[in-house]
Amino acid sequence: MPRRSSRLTSRTRGNTETTKSASAVKRKRSEKSSRPVRTTKKKSKYFQSDSSDGQESATSEGSVYDDADREEEDEEEQSGNEKMASLKDRPKGQELWREGVRTGLGPGKEVFIKKPKPRDPGNIPYQDHTIHPNTMLFLKDLKENNEREWLKAHDADYRTAKKDWDSFCESLTEKIIEKDDTIPELPVKDVVFRIHRDARFSKDPTPYKPHFSAAWSRTGRKGPYAAYYVHIEPTSSFIAAGLWMPDSNQLARLRRDIDRRPQRIKTVLRNENFRREFLKGVDDDEAKVAKAFVSQNQENALKTKPKGYESDHPDIELLRLRSFTVSKRLAEDEILRPNVQERMAELIGILVPFVTYLNSVVMPDPGQDESADDTDDEE
């Protein structure tokens, strides 16, 4: 029988080494699993054990939180003292207007600030069809104290004057509609201008307008139509109408109409009542009437001839205009009269042909522009 060799073949040797390495890995894993696992003890401050170790850990943990809270309270107290110091530097009587001011009162104590009252109306009642004297006094005071802090302190006077002006405009709207039926009955907010100024591109930094104003057109105070304008201000009240700085398309229409049919606008301007009230009673002469009208719109007029027209045009002064408006000053005693609305309605009635002409040119009704061109061709 052949004797088995004691030598190991290369294949057998390789299997033996693999077995040894596998057993070594198992041995290491067993050693790791037998080692005790270390974990971090998490003890709640609400459920603490009675052992001394737990008490020590809770005490050390609590001390850390106490120090953080104490530092945060110190910072809050320091910031509060800085705020109090800044508030003490404010002028006397204004510190209570700011939110968050500490009064220093103890528990159960209150501070009562007297609510500002509007100016006493005296023996003159507030009425819808009149302007109260207190309204003009408020505008006069606002012009002398045009600041936000002042208006905030006199808010009661402002609200009373604003309500008086709104009710006056609402009542005046009815009389304007009787004179010009193209004016719709709009809410008062659509005809009254705000008192706040847009000072972003202005050299005047004052925040408020020292006057009340309103405009009536087919679309209210805004829109492309010619409008009636009422402005009340101490020593500077007036009533006006027309188009102020219309856009390029509207301006081109007006210039074309003046070039082709100059008698249309001249007929309106030569009206007797119109000349008496709005052109300082100038004589009934085309040249004088045109000159008086141009003088009221000279501020924004061109210095040279407009594009497309000759400098020797017979109506070159009218063609240079960029605004078409007229106005009439009203004295303060006229504004405060009981029949002021009747006077305004009378003036607006005289202005109706002027506004109607402008609207027929810049915003003609359907078919109106074509019929006017046909008439021009026949002439």
C-alpha positions as CSV (number, residue, x, y, z in Angstrom):
1,M,0.0,0.0,0.0
2,P,1.5,3.3,-1.0
3,R,2.5,5.6,1.8
4,R,0.9,9.1,2.0
5,S,3.4,11.9,1.8
6,S,3.8,14.1,4.8
7,R,4.4,17.1,2.6
8,L,1.5,19.6,2.1
9,T,0.6,20.6,-1.4
10,S,0.3,24.3,-2.3
11,R,-3.5,24.0,-2.5
12,T,-3.7,22.4,0.9
13,R,-1.3,25.1,2.4
14,G,-3.5,27.9,1.0
15,N,-6.7,26.5,2.5
16,T,-5.0,26.2,5.9
17,E,-3.8,29.8,5.8
18,T,-7.3,31.0,4.9
19,T,-8.8,29.0,7.8
20,K,-6.4,30.6,10.2
21,S,-7.1,34.1,9.1
22,A,-10.9,33.5,9.3
23,S,-10.5,32.2,12.8
24,A,-8.4,35.2,13.8
25,V,-11.1,37.6,12.5
26,K,-13.8,35.8,14.5
27,R,-11.5,35.9,17.6
28,K,-11.2,39.7,17.3
29,R,-14.9,40.2,16.8
30,S,-15.6,38.1,19.9
31,E,-13.2,40.1,21.9
32,K,-14.9,43.4,20.8
33,S,-18.3,42.1,21.7
34,S,-17.2,41.0,25.1
35,R,-15.8,44.5,26.0
36,P,-18.1,46.7,28.0
37,V,-19.8,49.4,25.9
38,R,-19.3,53.0,27.2
39,T,-22.3,55.3,26.9
40,T,-22.8,58.9,27.9
41,K,-25.1,59.3,30.9
42,K,-28.1,61.6,30.2
43,K,-29.9,62.7,33.3
44,S,-32.9,64.9,33.1
45,K,-33.0,67.8,35.6
46,Y,-36.6,66.9,36.2
47,F,-36.0,63.2,37.1
48,Q,-32.9,62.9,39.2
49,S,-31.7,59.9,41.1
50,D,-31.0,59.9,44.8
51,S,-27.4,58.8,44.3
52,S,-24.6,61.3,45.0
53,D,-23.3,60.9,41.5
54,G,-26.6,62.1,40.0
55,Q,-26.7,65.0,42.4
56,E,-23.2,66.1,41.5
57,S,-23.9,65.9,37.7
58,A,-27.2,67.8,38.1
59,T,-25.5,70.5,40.2
60,S,-22.7,71.0,37.7
61,E,-25.2,71.1,34.8
62,G,-27.5,73.5,36.6
63,S,-24.6,75.9,37.4
64,V,-23.8,76.2,33.7
65,Y,-27.4,77.2,32.8
66,D,-27.5,79.6,35.7
67,D,-24.4,81.4,34.5
68,A,-25.8,81.7,30.9
69,D,-29.1,83.0,32.2
70,R,-27.3,85.5,34.4
71,E,-25.2,86.8,31.5
72,E,-28.3,87.1,29.3
73,E,-30.1,89.1,32.0
74,D,-27.1,91.4,32.4
75,E,-27.1,92.1,28.7
76,E,-30.8,92.8,28.7
77,E,-30.5,95.2,31.6
78,Q,-27.6,97.0,30.0
79,S,-29.4,97.4,26.7
80,G,-32.5,98.6,28.6
81,N,-30.4,101.3,30.4
82,E,-29.0,102.4,27.1
83,K,-32.5,102.8,25.6
84,M,-33.6,104.7,28.7
85,A,-30.6,107.0,28.3
86,S,-31.5,107.7,24.7
87,L,-35.1,108.4,25.5
88,K,-34.1,110.9,28.2
89,D,-32.3,112.9,25.6
90,R,-35.5,113.5,23.7
91,P,-37.3,116.9,24.1
92,K,-39.7,117.2,26.9
93,G,-43.2,116.2,26.0
94,Q,-42.3,113.9,23.2
95,E,-41.0,110.8,25.0
96,L,-44.4,109.3,25.5
97,W,-45.1,109.2,21.7
98,R,-42.5,106.5,21.2
99,E,-43.5,102.9,21.6
100,G,-41.9,101.0,24.5
101,V,-41.2,103.9,26.8
102,R,-40.9,103.0,30.4
103,T,-42.9,105.2,32.7
104,G,-41.3,104.0,35.9
105,L,-44.7,103.4,37.6
106,G,-45.3,100.7,40.1
107,P,-47.9,97.9,40.0
108,G,-51.5,99.1,39.8
109,K,-50.7,102.6,38.6
110,E,-51.8,104.0,35.3
111,V,-51.0,107.0,33.1
112,F,-53.9,108.9,31.4
113,I,-52.9,111.0,28.4
114,K,-55.5,113.7,27.6
115,K,-56.8,113.1,24.0
116,P,-56.3,116.2,21.9
117,K,-59.5,118.0,21.0
118,P,-60.1,119.9,17.8
119,R,-60.4,123.7,17.7
120,D,-63.6,125.1,19.1
121,P,-66.0,125.9,16.2
122,G,-67.5,128.8,18.1
123,N,-70.9,130.0,16.9
124,I,-70.4,128.8,13.3
125,P,-71.7,125.3,12.6
126,Y,-70.0,122.9,10.2
127,Q,-72.1,122.6,7.1
128,D,-71.8,120.6,3.8
129,H,-72.1,123.5,1.5
130,T,-69.7,125.9,3.2
131,I,-66.0,126.1,4.3
132,H,-65.6,126.5,8.0
133,P,-63.1,129.2,9.2
134,N,-61.3,126.6,11.3
135,T,-60.4,124.8,8.1
136,M,-58.6,127.8,6.8
137,L,-57.0,128.3,10.2
138,F,-55.7,124.8,10.1
139,L,-54.2,125.3,6.6
140,K,-52.5,128.5,7.8
141,D,-51.0,126.7,10.9
142,L,-49.9,123.8,8.7
143,K,-48.0,126.2,6.4
144,E,-46.1,127.6,9.3
145,N,-45.5,124.2,11.0
146,N,-45.1,121.8,8.0
147,E,-43.7,118.9,10.0
148,R,-44.8,115.4,10.8
149,E,-44.5,115.8,14.5
150,W,-46.7,118.9,14.5
151,L,-49.4,117.3,12.4
152,K,-49.3,114.2,14.7
153,A,-49.9,116.4,17.7
154,H,-52.7,118.3,15.8
155,D,-54.4,115.2,14.3
156,A,-57.8,116.2,15.7
157,D,-57.7,119.5,13.8
158,Y,-56.5,117.8,10.6
159,R,-59.3,115.2,10.7
160,T,-62.0,117.8,11.4
161,A,-60.7,120.1,8.5
162,K,-60.4,117.1,6.1
163,K,-64.0,116.0,6.9
164,D,-65.2,119.6,6.3
165,W,-63.4,119.7,2.9
166,D,-64.7,116.2,1.8
167,S,-68.3,117.1,2.7
168,F,-67.9,120.4,0.8
169,C,-66.6,118.6,-2.4
170,E,-69.3,116.0,-2.2
171,S,-72.0,118.7,-2.1
172,L,-70.2,120.7,-4.9
173,T,-70.2,117.6,-7.1
174,E,-74.0,117.8,-7.5
175,K,-73.8,121.4,-8.7
176,I,-71.0,120.6,-11.2
177,I,-73.1,117.8,-12.6
178,E,-76.0,120.2,-13.1
179,K,-73.6,122.4,-15.3
180,D,-71.8,119.7,-17.1
181,D,-73.7,116.4,-17.5
182,T,-70.6,114.6,-18.8
183,I,-69.2,114.6,-15.2
184,P,-70.2,111.4,-13.4
185,E,-71.2,111.1,-9.7
186,L,-67.9,109.7,-8.4
187,P,-67.0,109.0,-4.7
188,V,-65.3,111.9,-3.0
189,K,-62.0,109.9,-2.8
190,D,-61.8,110.0,-6.6
191,V,-61.9,113.8,-6.8
192,V,-60.0,114.9,-3.7
193,F,-56.2,115.1,-3.8
194,R,-54.1,113.8,-0.9
195,I,-52.5,116.3,1.4
196,H,-49.2,114.4,1.4
197,R,-46.5,115.6,-1.0
198,D,-44.2,113.5,-3.2
199,A,-40.9,115.1,-2.3
200,R,-38.6,112.5,-3.9
201,F,-37.7,114.8,-6.8
202,S,-38.4,118.1,-5.3
203,K,-36.2,120.7,-3.7
204,D,-38.9,121.4,-1.2
205,P,-38.5,118.9,1.7
206,T,-41.8,119.7,3.4
207,P,-44.0,116.6,3.7
208,Y,-47.5,118.2,3.3
209,K,-49.3,120.5,0.9
210,P,-50.6,123.6,2.7
211,H,-53.9,123.5,0.8
212,F,-56.9,121.4,-0.1
213,S,-57.7,120.7,-3.7
214,A,-60.0,118.6,-5.9
215,A,-60.6,118.0,-9.6
216,W,-63.7,116.9,-11.5
217,S,-63.5,115.2,-15.0
218,R,-65.1,112.3,-16.7
219,T,-62.7,110.0,-14.8
220,G,-62.3,112.1,-11.6
221,R,-59.0,113.7,-10.6
222,K,-57.0,111.3,-12.8
223,G,-57.3,110.5,-16.4
224,P,-56.8,112.0,-19.9
225,Y,-59.8,114.4,-19.9
226,A,-59.9,118.1,-19.2
227,A,-61.0,118.9,-15.7
228,Y,-62.4,121.5,-13.4
229,Y,-60.1,122.3,-10.4
230,V,-60.9,123.9,-7.1
231,H,-58.0,124.9,-4.7
232,I,-58.4,126.5,-1.3
233,E,-55.5,128.0,0.6
234,P,-55.2,131.1,2.8
235,T,-54.6,134.1,0.5
236,S,-54.1,131.7,-2.5
237,S,-57.5,130.1,-3.4
238,F,-58.6,129.8,-7.0
239,I,-60.7,127.9,-9.4
240,A,-59.4,126.6,-12.8
241,A,-60.0,124.3,-15.7
242,G,-58.3,122.8,-18.7
243,L,-55.4,120.4,-19.5
244,W,-52.1,120.8,-17.8
245,M,-49.1,119.3,-19.6
246,P,-51.1,116.7,-21.8
247,D,-49.2,113.8,-23.3
248,S,-47.6,114.0,-26.8
249,N,-50.5,112.5,-28.7
250,Q,-53.0,114.9,-27.1
251,L,-50.7,117.9,-27.6
252,A,-50.3,116.9,-31.3
253,R,-54.1,116.8,-31.7
254,L,-54.5,120.3,-30.2
255,R,-51.8,121.8,-32.4
256,R,-53.3,120.2,-35.5
257,D,-56.7,121.6,-34.6
258,I,-55.3,125.1,-34.0
259,D,-53.5,124.9,-37.3
260,R,-56.5,123.7,-39.3
261,R,-59.4,125.3,-37.5
262,P,-58.1,128.1,-35.3
263,Q,-61.6,129.7,-35.0
264,R,-62.8,126.9,-32.8
265,I,-60.6,127.8,-29.8
266,K,-60.8,131.5,-30.5
267,T,-64.6,131.5,-30.4
268,V,-64.5,129.9,-27.0
269,L,-61.9,132.3,-25.7
270,R,-63.8,135.4,-27.0
271,N,-66.9,134.6,-25.1
272,E,-67.9,137.7,-23.1
273,N,-68.3,136.0,-19.7
274,F,-65.2,134.0,-20.3
275,R,-63.2,137.1,-21.0
276,R,-64.6,138.9,-18.0
277,E,-64.0,136.2,-15.4
278,F,-60.8,134.5,-16.7
279,L,-59.0,136.9,-19.1
280,K,-59.2,140.0,-16.9
281,G,-61.9,141.6,-19.0
282,V,-59.7,141.9,-22.1
283,D,-61.4,143.5,-25.2
284,D,-63.1,141.3,-27.8
285,D,-60.1,141.2,-30.2
286,E,-58.5,138.0,-31.5
287,A,-54.9,139.1,-30.9
288,K,-55.6,140.5,-27.4
289,V,-57.6,137.4,-26.4
290,A,-54.9,135.1,-27.6
291,K,-52.2,137.0,-25.8
292,A,-54.2,137.0,-22.5
293,F,-54.7,133.2,-22.8
294,V,-51.0,132.6,-23.7
295,S,-49.8,134.6,-20.7
296,Q,-51.5,132.2,-18.3
297,N,-49.7,129.2,-19.9
298,Q,-46.4,130.9,-20.7
299,E,-44.4,129.1,-18.0
300,N,-44.3,125.7,-19.8
301,A,-44.5,127.0,-23.4
302,L,-41.8,126.3,-26.0
303,K,-39.2,129.0,-26.7
304,T,-39.1,128.1,-30.4
305,K,-41.5,126.8,-33.0
306,P,-42.9,123.2,-32.5
307,K,-41.7,120.6,-34.9
308,G,-43.6,120.6,-38.2
309,Y,-44.8,124.2,-38.1
310,E,-43.2,127.4,-39.5
311,S,-42.0,130.2,-37.2
312,D,-44.1,132.7,-39.1
313,H,-47.4,130.9,-38.6
314,P,-50.2,133.3,-37.7
315,D,-51.1,131.4,-34.5
316,I,-47.5,130.4,-33.6
317,E,-48.0,131.7,-30.0
318,L,-50.9,129.2,-29.5
319,L,-48.9,126.4,-31.2
320,R,-46.0,126.9,-28.7
321,L,-48.2,126.1,-25.7
322,R,-47.8,122.8,-23.8
323,S,-50.6,123.6,-21.3
324,F,-54.1,124.9,-22.0
325,T,-55.5,126.2,-18.7
326,V,-57.3,129.2,-17.2
327,S,-57.8,130.2,-13.6
328,K,-59.4,132.8,-11.4
329,R,-58.3,133.9,-7.9
330,L,-60.8,133.8,-5.1
331,A,-60.4,135.9,-2.0
332,E,-60.6,134.3,1.4
333,D,-63.8,136.1,2.3
334,E,-65.4,134.7,-0.9
335,I,-64.4,131.2,0.2
336,L,-66.0,131.7,3.7
337,R,-69.2,133.1,2.4
338,P,-72.4,130.9,2.8
339,N,-73.0,131.1,-1.0
340,V,-69.5,130.1,-2.1
341,Q,-70.8,127.0,-3.9
342,E,-73.2,129.1,-6.0
343,R,-70.3,131.3,-7.0
344,M,-68.2,128.3,-7.9
345,A,-71.0,126.7,-9.9
346,E,-71.5,130.0,-11.8
347,L,-67.8,130.0,-12.7
348,I,-67.8,126.4,-13.7
349,G,-70.8,127.0,-15.9
350,I,-68.7,129.6,-17.8
351,L,-65.9,127.1,-18.1
352,V,-68.0,124.3,-19.6
353,P,-67.5,125.4,-23.3
354,F,-63.8,125.6,-22.8
355,V,-63.6,122.1,-21.2
356,T,-65.9,120.7,-23.9
357,Y,-63.8,122.0,-26.7
358,L,-60.6,120.5,-25.2
359,N,-62.2,117.1,-24.7
360,S,-63.6,117.1,-28.2
361,V,-60.1,117.4,-29.6
362,V,-58.0,115.2,-27.3
363,M,-60.6,112.6,-26.4
364,P,-63.4,112.8,-29.0
365,D,-66.5,110.7,-28.7
366,P,-67.0,107.9,-31.3
367,G,-67.8,109.6,-34.7
368,Q,-67.1,113.1,-33.4
369,D,-63.5,113.3,-34.8
370,E,-64.6,112.0,-38.3
371,S,-67.4,114.5,-38.5
372,A,-65.1,117.4,-37.6
373,D,-62.6,116.3,-40.3
374,D,-65.5,116.2,-42.9
375,T,-66.5,119.8,-41.9
376,D,-62.9,120.9,-42.2
377,D,-62.7,119.5,-45.7
378,E,-65.9,121.2,-46.8
379,E,-64.5,124.6,-45.6
